[in-house]
Amino acid sequence: MQTYNSFAEELEQKLLVSKLPGLSSQLKMAPVTRLSELSSYSNNDTRKSAVLILFYPKNDQTHLVLIKRATDNTVHSDQISFPGGKYEKTDSSLINTALREANEEIGIISESVHIIGSLTKLHIPPSNFDVYPFVGVLYDTPLFSMNYEVQKILEVDIETILAPSTCTYKTIKHRTGKNFNVPCYYIQGEVVWGATAMIISELLEVIK
């Protein structure tokens, strides 16, 4: 079994020297609704946001963290995502946005995170955000604390993410009220679909 430190070092090297798989990899996990929305995508008046893909060691295994967002009236209510949010004028960079949001949402100390690279920017049509995914690592097991934006934390070991059986199709109720069968990752009883699944798809291609 690969140690956590060797995993982190290898992933950093891949992100530094390899060409990112990009949109073609993300689209493998795009729901049919997203494909139609992206076809009419314009770069005008989009908002910026950033998410943190955070790896850390736990029980001698490599883990990453996902969150289930709180139930509210927002577009992404109840959905599984990476910690993150919109860029604020007080943020010095989009990396700072990702770190600040991870601190606010799950209590991660920004200074403890080593950013090792980034993935391809992804547009989310329903909220009109361009999302910038940053990959970070911790060298100790974190203690999480949720704020009001988070109803659940999912600590996912890397073997679960990589298992072929984790990638499947599930029926979800779209914001239009219609049911759609979507490609997703089924993790700890939760359906990880949409933008988060598309980001994971590119991440796994880099790892593999």
MDAnalysis code that builds the backbone (N, CA, C; Angstrom):
import MDAnalysis as mda
import numpy as np

u = mda.Universe.empty(624, n_residues=208, atom_resindex=np.repeat(np.arange(208), 3), trajectory=True)
u.add_TopologyAttr("name", ["N", "CA", "C"] * 208)
u.add_TopologyAttr("resid", np.arange(1, 209))
u.add_TopologyAttr("resname", ["MET", "GLN", "THR", "TYR", "ASN", "SER", "PHE", "ALA", "GLU", "GLU", "LEU", "GLU", "GLN", "LYS", "LEU", "LEU", "VAL", "SER", "LYS", "LEU", "PRO", "GLY", "LEU", "SER", "SER", "GLN", "LEU", "LYS", "MET", "ALA", "PRO", "VAL", "THR", "ARG", "LEU", "SER", "GLU", "LEU", "SER", "SER", "TYR", "SER", "ASN", "ASN", "ASP", "THR", "ARG", "LYS", "SER", "ALA", "VAL", "LEU", "ILE", "LEU", "PHE", "TYR", "PRO", "LYS", "ASN", "ASP", "GLN", "THR", "HIS", "LEU", "VAL", "LEU", "ILE", "LYS", "ARG", "ALA", "THR", "ASP", "ASN", "THR", "VAL", "HIS", "SER", "ASP", "GLN", "ILE", "SER", "PHE", "PRO", "GLY", "GLY", "LYS", "TYR", "GLU", "LYS", "THR", "ASP", "SER", "SER", "LEU", "ILE", "ASN", "THR", "ALA", "LEU", "ARG", "GLU", "ALA", "ASN", "GLU", "GLU", "ILE", "GLY", "ILE", "ILE", "SER", "GLU", "SER", "VAL", "HIS", "ILE", "ILE", "GLY", "SER", "LEU", "THR", "LYS", "LEU", "HIS", "ILE", "PRO", "PRO", "SER", "ASN", "PHE", "ASP", "VAL", "TYR", "PRO", "PHE", "VAL", "GLY", "VAL", "LEU", "TYR", "ASP", "THR", "PRO", "LEU", "PHE", "SER", "MET", "ASN", "TYR", "GLU", "VAL", "GLN", "LYS", "ILE", "LEU", "GLU", "VAL", "ASP", "ILE", "GLU", "THR", "ILE", "LEU", "ALA", "PRO", "SER", "THR", "CYS", "THR", "TYR", "LYS", "THR", "ILE", "LYS", "HIS", "ARG", "THR", "GLY", "LYS", "ASN", "PHE", "ASN", "VAL", "PRO", "CYS", "TYR", "TYR", "ILE", "GLN", "GLY", "GLU", "VAL", "VAL", "TRP", "GLY", "ALA", "THR", "ALA", "MET", "ILE", "ILE", "SER", "GLU", "LEU", "LEU", "GLU", "VAL", "ILE", "LYS"])
u.atoms.positions = np.array([
    [0.846, -1.206, 0.000],
    [0.000, 0.000, 0.000],
    [0.880, 1.254, 0.000],
    [0.566, 2.203, -0.855],
    [1.339, 3.443, -0.953],
    [1.140, 4.286, 0.304],
    [2.235, 4.810, 0.849],
    [2.118, 5.656, 2.027],
    [1.519, 7.006, 1.651],
    [0.989, 7.687, 2.660],
    [0.378, 8.988, 2.393],
    [1.401, 9.974, 1.848],
    [2.576, 10.033, 2.469],
    [3.587, 11.010, 2.037],
    [4.016, 10.768, 0.599],
    [4.162, 9.504, 0.215],
    [4.558, 9.220, -1.171],
    [3.426, 9.563, -2.137],
    [2.171, 9.342, -1.707],
    [1.024, 9.739, -2.534],
    [1.035, 11.248, -2.765],
    [1.227, 12.010, -1.686],
    [1.209, 13.475, -1.791],
    [2.336, 13.978, -2.681],
    [3.505, 13.405, -2.532],
    [4.654, 13.819, -3.350],
    [4.432, 13.487, -4.822],
    [3.911, 12.293, -5.079],
    [3.674, 11.875, -6.464],
    [2.602, 12.734, -7.117],
    [1.538, 13.032, -6.376],
    [0.470, 13.863, -6.924],
    [0.972, 15.270, -7.220],
    [1.796, 15.817, -6.343],
    [2.353, 17.150, -6.576],
    [3.182, 17.168, -7.850],
    [3.986, 16.134, -8.065],
    [4.801, 16.066, -9.279],
    [3.927, 15.977, -10.525],
    [2.868, 15.193, -10.457],
    [1.969, 15.064, -11.606],
    [1.302, 16.400, -11.935],
    [0.902, 17.131, -10.907],
    [0.253, 18.423, -11.137],
    [1.234, 19.466, -11.653],
    [2.507, 19.313, -11.310],
    [3.521, 20.273, -11.742],
    [3.953, 20.051, -13.189],
    [4.090, 18.796, -13.578],
    [4.724, 18.513, -14.875],
    [3.767, 17.981, -15.937],
    [2.598, 17.518, -15.536],
    [1.687, 16.908, -16.501],
    [0.676, 17.919, -17.029],
    [0.263, 17.709, -18.266],
    [-0.811, 18.514, -18.828],
    [-2.127, 18.018, -18.250],
    [-2.955, 18.923, -17.783],
    [-4.221, 18.541, -17.179],
    [-5.163, 17.921, -18.215],
    [-5.927, 16.910, -17.823],
    [-6.877, 16.287, -18.757],
    [-7.921, 17.271, -19.271],
    [-8.338, 18.223, -18.412],
    [-9.204, 19.306, -18.855],
    [-10.664, 18.931, -19.011],
    [-11.352, 19.735, -19.823],
    [-12.806, 19.630, -19.968],
    [-13.251, 18.259, -20.460],
    [-12.478, 17.641, -21.336],
    [-12.882, 16.337, -21.872],
    [-13.021, 15.304, -20.764],
    [-12.165, 15.401, -19.760],
    [-12.252, 14.501, -18.612],
    [-13.441, 14.847, -17.727],
    [-13.670, 16.136, -17.507],
    [-14.796, 16.571, -16.687],
    [-16.130, 16.143, -17.301],
    [-16.232, 16.235, -18.613],
    [-17.499, 15.950, -19.294],
    [-17.915, 14.483, -19.188],
    [-16.989, 13.593, -18.827],
    [-17.337, 12.184, -18.650],
    [-18.366, 12.008, -17.538],
    [-18.400, 12.960, -16.600],
    [-19.341, 12.867, -15.484],
    [-20.382, 13.985, -15.519],
    [-20.553, 14.583, -16.674],
    [-21.526, 15.683, -16.802],
    [-22.922, 15.130, -17.040],
    [-23.914, 15.574, -16.275],
    [-25.298, 15.173, -16.548],
    [-25.768, 15.788, -17.861],
    [-26.789, 15.195, -18.454],
    [-27.277, 15.671, -19.742],
    [-27.729, 17.127, -19.647],
    [-28.250, 17.515, -18.486],
    [-28.675, 18.908, -18.316],
    [-27.491, 19.855, -18.393],
    [-26.350, 19.427, -17.858],
    [-25.160, 20.275, -17.877],
    [-24.624, 20.427, -19.293],
    [-24.694, 19.370, -20.075],
    [-24.199, 19.430, -21.446],
    [-24.964, 20.467, -22.256],
    [-26.270, 20.503, -22.082],
    [-27.070, 21.480, -22.830],
    [-26.806, 22.894, -22.332],
    [-26.592, 23.044, -21.013],
    [-26.322, 24.368, -20.452],
    [-24.958, 24.886, -20.897],
    [-23.976, 23.997, -20.964],
    [-22.638, 24.412, -21.367],
    [-22.579, 24.823, -22.832],
    [-23.457, 24.251, -23.633],
    [-23.449, 24.577, -25.065],
    [-23.807, 26.030, -25.315],
    [-24.516, 26.643, -24.362],
    [-24.902, 28.045, -24.516],
    [-24.115, 28.959, -23.582],
    [-23.017, 28.435, -23.028],
    [-22.211, 29.180, -22.059],
    [-21.525, 30.372, -22.708],
    [-21.662, 31.523, -22.059],
    [-20.948, 32.732, -22.462],
    [-20.074, 33.174, -21.308],
    [-18.923, 33.728, -21.610],
    [-17.977, 34.116, -20.567],
    [-18.312, 35.478, -19.965],
    [-19.447, 36.035, -20.341],
    [-19.810, 37.376, -19.867],
    [-20.420, 37.313, -18.467],
    [-19.956, 38.217, -17.604],
    [-20.572, 38.427, -16.295],
    [-20.576, 37.198, -15.397],
    [-19.632, 36.287, -15.582],
    [-19.531, 35.150, -14.670],
    [-18.874, 35.597, -13.369],
    [-19.221, 34.885, -12.296],
    [-18.634, 35.163, -10.994],
    [-17.555, 34.127, -10.699],
    [-16.595, 34.506, -9.867],
    [-15.488, 33.606, -9.552],
    [-15.684, 32.963, -8.185],
    [-15.290, 31.689, -8.120],
    [-15.292, 30.987, -6.841],
    [-14.140, 29.983, -6.850],
    [-13.872, 29.405, -5.689],
    [-12.782, 28.444, -5.586],
    [-13.146, 27.364, -4.578],
    [-12.659, 26.144, -4.832],
    [-12.868, 25.037, -3.891],
    [-11.519, 24.415, -3.545],
    [-11.492, 23.761, -2.392],
    [-10.267, 23.108, -1.923],
    [-10.464, 21.595, -1.936],
    [-9.637, 20.917, -2.729],
    [-9.576, 19.455, -2.728],
    [-8.483, 19.094, -1.733],
    [-8.868, 18.666, -0.544],
    [-7.927, 18.522, 0.559],
    [-7.670, 17.055, 0.890],
    [-6.406, 16.641, 0.765],
    [-5.986, 15.301, 1.140],
    [-5.294, 15.342, 2.501],
    [-5.439, 14.242, 3.243],
    [-4.804, 14.162, 4.563],
    [-4.709, 12.690, 4.978],
    [-3.818, 12.373, 5.917],
    [-3.696, 10.990, 6.385],
    [-4.658, 10.718, 7.538],
    [-5.241, 9.511, 7.541],
    [-6.075, 9.084, 8.657],
    [-6.062, 7.556, 8.720],
    [-5.724, 7.017, 9.872],
    [-5.655, 5.559, 10.062],
    [-4.786, 4.891, 8.989],
    [-3.645, 5.516, 8.712],
    [-2.671, 4.986, 7.743],
    [-3.213, 4.928, 6.316],
    [-4.249, 5.689, 6.031],
    [-4.783, 5.751, 4.676],
    [-4.915, 7.205, 4.225],
    [-4.855, 7.385, 2.905],
    [-5.059, 8.710, 2.313],
    [-6.557, 9.001, 2.224],
    [-6.955, 10.162, 2.719],
    [-8.357, 10.585, 2.688],
    [-8.491, 11.936, 2.003],
    [-9.685, 12.212, 1.508],
    [-10.042, 13.576, 1.129],
    [-11.397, 13.887, 1.748],
    [-11.693, 15.179, 1.848],
    [-12.912, 15.588, 2.542],
    [-13.914, 16.205, 1.568],
    [-15.169, 15.802, 1.730],
    [-16.293, 16.399, 1.022],
    [-17.281, 16.901, 2.068],
    [-18.155, 17.806, 1.672],
    [-19.183, 18.295, 2.584],
    [-20.553, 18.171, 1.938],
    [-21.563, 17.991, 2.777],
    [-22.944, 18.086, 2.316],
    [-23.470, 19.427, 2.760],
    [-23.877, 20.223, 1.821],
    [-24.303, 21.585, 2.133],
    [-25.646, 21.592, 2.861],
    [-25.850, 22.621, 3.631],
    [-27.060, 22.742, 4.431],
    [-28.296, 22.875, 3.549],
    [-29.421, 22.522, 4.116],
    [-30.698, 22.695, 3.426],
    [-31.123, 24.156, 3.530],
    [-31.220, 24.804, 2.379],
    [-31.624, 26.216, 2.352],
    [-32.268, 26.505, 1.002],
    [-32.363, 27.759, 0.646],
    [-33.019, 28.132, -0.608],
    [-32.038, 28.398, -1.749],
    [-30.764, 27.999, -1.580],
    [-29.774, 28.244, -2.615],
    [-29.826, 27.152, -3.682],
    [-29.158, 27.421, -4.809],
    [-29.134, 26.486, -5.937],
    [-28.531, 25.146, -5.538],
    [-27.526, 25.165, -4.650],
    [-26.783, 23.950, -4.331],
    [-27.157, 23.365, -2.972],
    [-28.353, 23.681, -2.501],
    [-28.858, 23.148, -1.237],
    [-28.806, 21.623, -1.222],
    [-28.303, 21.046, -0.103],
    [-28.277, 19.588, 0.133],
    [-27.280, 18.837, -0.752],
    [-26.539, 19.507, -1.589],
    [-25.638, 18.809, -2.503],
    [-24.277, 18.553, -1.857],
    [-23.598, 17.532, -2.378],
    [-22.243, 17.204, -1.933],
    [-21.255, 18.033, -2.740],
    [-20.285, 18.611, -2.057],
    [-19.302, 19.456, -2.747],
    [-17.978, 19.410, -1.999],
    [-16.992, 20.051, -2.586],
    [-15.757, 20.345, -1.869],
    [-15.979, 21.621, -1.069],
    [-15.259, 21.802, 0.046],
    [-15.357, 23.092, 0.725],
    [-14.918, 24.210, -0.207],
    [-15.634, 25.316, -0.160],
    [-15.299, 26.428, -1.044],
    [-16.448, 27.397, -1.170],
    [-16.219, 28.450, -1.940],
    [-17.252, 29.462, -2.119],
    [-16.778, 30.592, -2.997],
    [-17.518, 31.668, -2.972],
    [-17.268, 32.759, -3.918],
    [-16.086, 33.626, -3.503],
    [-15.441, 34.172, -4.504],
    [-14.328, 35.108, -4.315],
    [-14.842, 36.414, -3.737],
    [-14.169, 36.897, -2.698],
    [-14.492, 38.179, -2.086],
    [-13.385, 39.192, -2.379],
    [-13.752, 40.452, -2.413],
    [-12.773, 41.499, -2.716],
    [-11.622, 41.524, -1.712],
    [-11.868, 41.043, -0.509],
    [-10.819, 41.016, 0.512],
    [-9.855, 39.850, 0.342],
    [-10.167, 38.902, -0.556],
    [-9.268, 37.772, -0.805],
    [-8.092, 38.218, -1.664],
    [-6.903, 37.848, -1.264],
    [-5.714, 38.242, -2.028],
    [-5.570, 37.441, -3.316],
    [-6.204, 36.281, -3.381],
    [-6.140, 35.424, -4.567],
    [-7.263, 34.395, -4.471],
    [-7.446, 33.636, -5.536],
    [-8.434, 32.571, -5.514],
    [-8.001, 31.431, -4.592],
    [-6.691, 31.224, -4.455],
    [-6.209, 30.244, -3.471],
    [-6.647, 30.675, -2.081],
    [-6.521, 31.957, -1.798],
    [-6.963, 32.488, -0.510],
    [-8.459, 32.269, -0.314],
    [-9.229, 32.393, -1.389],
    [-10.666, 32.126, -1.315],
    [-10.927, 30.690, -0.862],
    [-10.257, 29.734, -1.508],
    [-10.450, 28.321, -1.175],
    [-10.062, 28.037, 0.273],
    [-8.946, 28.593, 0.709],
    [-8.475, 28.368, 2.081],
    [-9.395, 29.033, 3.101],
    [-9.823, 30.246, 2.804],
    [-10.714, 30.963, 3.732],
    [-12.026, 30.206, 3.903],
    [-12.587, 29.752, 2.779],
    [-13.860, 29.040, 2.841],
    [-13.720, 27.716, 3.601],
    [-12.600, 27.015, 3.396],
    [-12.380, 25.759, 4.115],
    [-12.246, 26.006, 5.617],
    [-11.655, 27.125, 5.965],
    [-11.553, 27.500, 7.376],
    [-12.925, 27.803, 7.955],
    [-13.719, 28.563, 7.220],
    [-15.044, 28.946, 7.707],
    [-15.995, 27.754, 7.784],
    [-15.957, 26.887, 6.783],
    [-16.942, 25.815, 6.682],
    [-16.606, 24.594, 7.528],
    [-15.302, 24.215, 7.558],
    [-14.960, 22.974, 8.273],
    [-13.793, 23.144, 9.244],
    [-13.379, 24.391, 9.495],
    [-12.399, 24.647, 10.534],
    [-10.958, 24.340, 10.200],
    [-10.632, 24.208, 8.919],
    [-9.252, 23.919, 8.523],
    [-8.378, 25.164, 8.706],
    [-7.241, 25.006, 9.377],
    [-6.311, 26.117, 9.573],
    [-5.559, 26.359, 8.269],
    [-5.743, 27.517, 7.693],
    [-5.200, 27.810, 6.364],
    [-3.695, 27.601, 6.289],
    [-2.989, 28.023, 7.318],
    [-1.525, 27.941, 7.314],
    [-1.003, 26.507, 7.324],
    [-1.857, 25.560, 7.690],
    [-1.421, 24.158, 7.747],
    [-1.531, 23.451, 6.400],
    [-2.185, 24.100, 5.425],
    [-2.423, 23.481, 4.114],
    [-1.307, 23.833, 3.142],
    [-0.758, 22.807, 2.502],
    [0.242, 23.012, 1.450],
    [-0.452, 22.820, 0.100],
    [-0.585, 23.905, -0.654],
    [-1.206, 23.829, -1.983],
    [-0.209, 23.242, -2.967],
    [-0.593, 22.140, -3.617],
    [0.343, 21.457, -4.522],
    [-0.022, 21.625, -5.994],
    [-1.126, 22.289, -6.279],
    [-1.490, 22.494, -7.681],
    [-2.966, 22.826, -7.827],
    [-3.424, 22.794, -9.055],
    [-4.820, 23.123, -9.348],
    [-5.309, 22.267, -10.501],
    [-6.636, 22.219, -10.644],
    [-7.260, 21.540, -11.767],
    [-7.909, 22.570, -12.690],
    [-8.559, 22.093, -13.722],
    [-9.123, 22.965, -14.745],
    [-10.353, 23.716, -14.225],
    [-10.409, 24.974, -14.526],
    [-11.575, 25.802, -14.192],
    [-12.841, 25.169, -14.770],
    [-13.924, 25.234, -13.997],
    [-15.189, 24.648, -14.425],
    [-16.308, 25.663, -14.261],
    [-17.135, 25.806, -15.294],
    [-18.268, 26.723, -15.219],
    [-19.501, 25.990, -14.702],
    [-20.228, 26.631, -13.768],
    [-21.472, 26.068, -13.231],
    [-22.624, 26.962, -13.676],
    [-23.363, 26.554, -14.714],
    [-24.423, 27.413, -15.272],
    [-25.518, 27.818, -14.281],
    [-26.035, 26.926, -13.412],
    [-27.157, 27.339, -12.558],
    [-26.861, 28.551, -11.684],
    [-25.615, 28.648, -11.182],
    [-25.255, 29.774, -10.317],
    [-24.349, 30.783, -11.029],
    [-23.993, 30.498, -12.294],
    [-23.146, 31.383, -13.107],
    [-21.790, 31.642, -12.461],
    [-21.217, 30.588, -11.861],
    [-19.888, 30.695, -11.273],
    [-18.858, 29.964, -12.131],
    [-17.675, 30.547, -12.241],
    [-16.502, 29.815, -12.693],
    [-15.791, 29.327, -11.436],
    [-15.637, 28.008, -11.319],
    [-15.042, 27.421, -10.124],
    [-13.594, 27.023, -10.414],
    [-12.706, 27.456, -9.540],
    [-11.282, 27.141, -9.652],
    [-10.928, 26.133, -8.557],
    [-10.612, 24.872, -8.925],
    [-10.301, 23.856, -7.918],
    [-8.797, 23.845, -7.589],
    [-8.465, 23.958, -6.319],
    [-7.081, 23.890, -5.854],
    [-6.886, 22.628, -5.022],
    [-5.731, 21.990, -5.215],
    [-5.421, 20.749, -4.509],
    [-4.448, 21.061, -3.382],
    [-4.810, 20.661, -2.171],
    [-3.958, 20.895, -1.019],
    [-3.761, 19.629, -0.211],
    [-2.694, 19.595, 0.578],
    [-2.425, 18.446, 1.438],
    [-2.145, 18.909, 2.861],
    [-2.523, 18.072, 3.797],
    [-2.146, 18.213, 5.195],
    [-1.257, 17.027, 5.558],
    [-0.390, 17.190, 6.533],
    [0.474, 16.088, 6.944],
    [0.088, 15.531, 8.303],
    [-1.020, 16.035, 8.852],
    [-1.602, 15.501, 10.074],
    [-3.106, 15.358, 9.888],
    [-3.721, 14.478, 10.657],
    [-5.169, 14.302, 10.595],
    [-5.861, 15.523, 11.188],
    [-6.734, 16.163, 10.435],
    [-7.376, 17.390, 10.939],
    [-8.530, 17.105, 11.897],
    [-8.832, 18.096, 12.706],
    [-10.036, 18.085, 13.520],
    [-11.030, 19.036, 12.865],
    [-12.134, 18.506, 12.389],
    [-13.098, 19.312, 11.662],
    [-14.118, 19.951, 12.607],
    [-14.593, 21.126, 12.211],
    [-15.703, 21.768, 12.910],
    [-16.574, 22.450, 11.866],
    [-17.861, 22.108, 11.833],
    [-18.771, 22.598, 10.798],
    [-19.401, 23.922, 11.207],
    [-19.616, 24.804, 10.210],
    [-20.429, 25.993, 10.469],
    [-21.840, 25.761, 9.927],
    [-22.662, 26.790, 9.929],
    [-24.069, 26.661, 9.558],
    [-24.287, 26.290, 8.089],
    [-23.247, 26.446, 7.251],
    [-23.394, 26.139, 5.830],
    [-23.285, 24.644, 5.535],
    [-22.868, 23.878, 6.527],
    [-22.564, 22.458, 6.329],
    [-23.434, 21.610, 7.247],
    [-24.075, 20.580, 6.680],
    [-24.857, 19.671, 7.512],
    [-24.146, 18.357, 7.764],
    [-23.102, 18.061, 6.972],
    [-22.434, 16.770, 7.120],
    [-21.061, 16.817, 6.482],
    [-20.080, 16.140, 7.103],
    [-18.735, 16.008, 6.548],
    [-18.520, 14.553, 6.142],
    [-18.005, 14.350, 4.935],
    [-17.681, 13.019, 4.450],
    [-16.165, 12.882, 4.358],
    [-15.607, 11.990, 5.167],
    [-14.188, 11.682, 5.084],
    [-14.044, 10.425, 4.232],
    [-13.454, 10.563, 3.056],
    [-13.458, 9.495, 2.056],
    [-12.045, 8.992, 1.812],
    [-11.824, 7.687, 2.009],
    [-10.494, 7.144, 1.743],
    [-10.283, 6.993, 0.240],
    [-9.033, 7.066, -0.166],
    [-8.700, 7.103, -1.592],
    [-9.113, 5.822, -2.314],
    [-9.103, 4.685, -1.617],
    [-9.484, 3.429, -2.252],
    [-10.958, 3.443, -2.651],
    [-11.786, 4.077, -1.845],
    [-13.207, 4.197, -2.187],
    [-13.390, 5.039, -3.438],
    [-12.673, 6.159, -3.500],
    [-12.772, 7.041, -4.668],
    [-12.323, 6.329, -5.936],
    [-11.272, 5.517, -5.815],
    [-10.696, 4.864, -6.989],
    [-11.461, 3.613, -7.414],
    [-12.277, 3.046, -6.523],
    [-12.980, 1.796, -6.836],
    [-13.953, 1.991, -7.997],
    [-13.885, 1.142, -9.027],
    [-14.795, 1.277, -10.180],
    [-16.266, 1.262, -9.777],
    [-16.613, 0.505, -8.734],
    [-18.016, 0.397, -8.326],
    [-18.562, 1.688, -7.736],
    [-17.677, 2.608, -7.333],
    [-18.122, 3.887, -6.777],
    [-18.739, 4.773, -7.856],
    [-18.279, 4.610, -9.080],
    [-18.789, 5.393, -10.209],
    [-20.000, 4.671, -10.798],
    [-21.150, 5.342, -10.817],
    [-22.388, 4.682, -11.221],
    [-23.372, 5.707, -11.781],
    [-24.632, 5.313, -11.882],
    [-25.722, 6.220, -12.282],
    [-26.807, 6.178, -11.210],
    [-27.367, 7.329, -10.893],
    [-28.465, 7.418, -9.949],
    [-29.497, 8.416, -10.472],
    [-30.731, 8.252, -10.028],
    [-31.788, 9.193, -10.398],
    [-31.860, 10.300, -9.366],
    [-31.796, 11.533, -9.837],
    [-31.889, 12.686, -8.942],
    [-33.042, 13.576, -9.399],
    [-33.556, 14.356, -8.458],
    [-34.595, 15.319, -8.812],
    [-33.925, 16.641, -9.130],
    [-34.032, 17.078, -10.369],
    [-33.413, 18.307, -10.840],
    [-34.174, 19.509, -10.291],
    [-33.507, 20.670, -10.276],
    [-34.158, 21.883, -9.762],
    [-35.397, 22.268, -10.567],
    [-35.530, 21.713, -11.793],
    [-36.721, 21.961, -12.615],
    [-37.913, 21.126, -12.147],
    [-37.648, 20.182, -11.222],
    [-38.701, 19.298, -10.749],
    [-38.741, 17.957, -11.469],
    [-37.976, 17.830, -12.554],
    [-37.932, 16.591, -13.317],
    [-36.867, 15.648, -12.737],
    [-37.061, 14.349, -12.951],
    [-36.077, 13.352, -12.542],
    [-35.135, 13.036, -13.694],
    [-33.853, 12.932, -13.381],
    [-32.846, 12.608, -14.387],
    [-31.927, 11.512, -13.858],
    [-31.519, 10.619, -14.753],
    [-30.518, 9.611, -14.425],
    [-29.149, 10.208, -14.735],
    [-28.321, 10.390, -13.711],
    [-27.067, 11.120, -13.895],
    [-25.861, 10.264, -13.537],
    [-24.717, 10.487, -14.205],
    [-23.480, 9.836, -13.764],
    [-23.048, 10.436, -12.434],
    [-22.560, 9.603, -11.546],
    [-22.231, 10.100, -10.221],
    [-21.238, 9.177, -9.534],
    [-20.746, 9.615, -8.392],
    [-20.001, 8.767, -7.471],
    [-20.912, 8.543, -6.262],
    [-21.121, 7.275, -5.916],
    [-22.000, 6.952, -4.789],
    [-21.118, 6.656, -3.586],
    [-21.110, 7.598, -2.639],
    [-20.158, 7.548, -1.526],
    [-20.901, 7.717, -0.200],
    [-20.743, 6.743, 0.664],
    [-21.340, 6.792, 2.004],
    [-22.836, 7.118, 1.954],
    [-23.501, 6.517, 0.973],
    [-24.940, 6.702, 0.843],
    [-25.355, 8.016, 0.215],
    [-24.384, 8.786, -0.269],
    [-24.664, 10.091, -0.875],
    [-24.343, 10.066, -2.368],
    [-25.156, 10.785, -3.143],
    [-24.947, 10.896, -4.592],
    [-24.108, 12.144, -4.871],
    [-22.903, 11.921, -5.364],
    [-21.995, 13.027, -5.704],
    [-22.068, 13.216, -7.209],
    [-22.716, 14.284, -7.636],
    [-22.965, 14.475, -9.065],
    [-22.695, 15.928, -9.449],
    [-22.949, 16.239, -10.729],
    [-22.783, 17.614, -11.194],
    [-21.337, 18.079, -11.171],
    [-21.130, 19.324, -10.782],
    [-19.804, 19.936, -10.842],
    [-18.780, 19.187, -9.998],
    [-19.187, 18.724, -8.816],
    [-18.245, 18.017, -7.945],
    [-17.785, 16.718, -8.586],
    [-18.717, 15.971, -9.176],
    [-18.346, 14.738, -9.870],
    [-17.433, 15.029, -11.060],
    [-17.682, 16.121, -11.759],
    [-16.857, 16.487, -12.908],
    [-15.438, 16.834, -12.470],
    [-15.296, 17.499, -11.334],
    [-13.973, 17.818, -10.801],
    [-13.261, 16.539, -10.359],
    [-13.993, 15.645, -9.683],
    [-13.403, 14.385, -9.247],
    [-12.941, 13.567, -10.443],
    [-13.692, 13.591, -11.527],
    [-13.333, 12.855, -12.728],
    [-11.961, 13.276, -13.248],
    [-11.723, 14.592, -13.295],
    [-10.403, 15.056, -13.742],
    [-9.329, 14.706, -12.721],
    [-9.643, 14.856, -11.436],
    [-8.692, 14.523, -10.383],
    [-8.245, 13.075, -10.480],
    [-9.186, 12.159, -10.664],
    [-8.846, 10.736, -10.733],
    [-8.000, 10.418, -11.950],
    [-8.246, 11.121, -13.043],
    [-7.433, 10.903, -14.234],
    [-5.989, 11.324, -13.985],
    [-5.799, 12.415, -13.242],
    [-4.453, 12.851, -12.873],
    [-3.795, 11.821, -11.960],
    [-4.533, 11.335, -10.966],
    [-3.984, 10.365, -10.013],
    [-3.601, 9.069, -10.709],
    [-4.475, 8.611, -11.594],
    [-4.238, 7.323, -12.262],
    [-3.129, 7.405, -13.293],
])
